[in-house]
């Protein structure tokens, strides 16, 4: 029986700034189909600009209407926009974000699928121009990753951590802008996700 993999995410999972117009999700799909030929189909439900509330509301319709064997969640960076040099959060408080994460995980668990939540990648703060009014800080990313990890642990959901390894890398060569990987970055994301899924017996 063919198994179905679903991906819920934002512009990074959608594949923005991949010069080959694939993104890490399509690249991952190609890897899986090479090693598990004819065993999987894919539904990339990612939408550019989505935050955690958008992802939850999208999942109500998208996930509710299909059967999934594995669901990968890669969303959250759009929750962290601030005005430059400001401590005022523009979007959701931590409490509101955590509430939506709990609601999303509960919804997905009702499907009976395996679930993998990824952490958020670091941003390249130096790539924000002087004219940028909305920016993101790695201190916020690291803090949010801990909140998401805590929510996953409470629900017994797999949490795939990448931030600590990625922040050590030369992100100038892997990113197109401050938040989006380029083709090389998308390929690396796909390779690492494939290894994680294979080694964790998610496939």
Order of alpha helices (4+ residues) and beta strands (2+ residues): beta-alpha-alpha-beta-alpha-beta-beta-alpha-beta-beta-alpha-beta-alpha-alpha
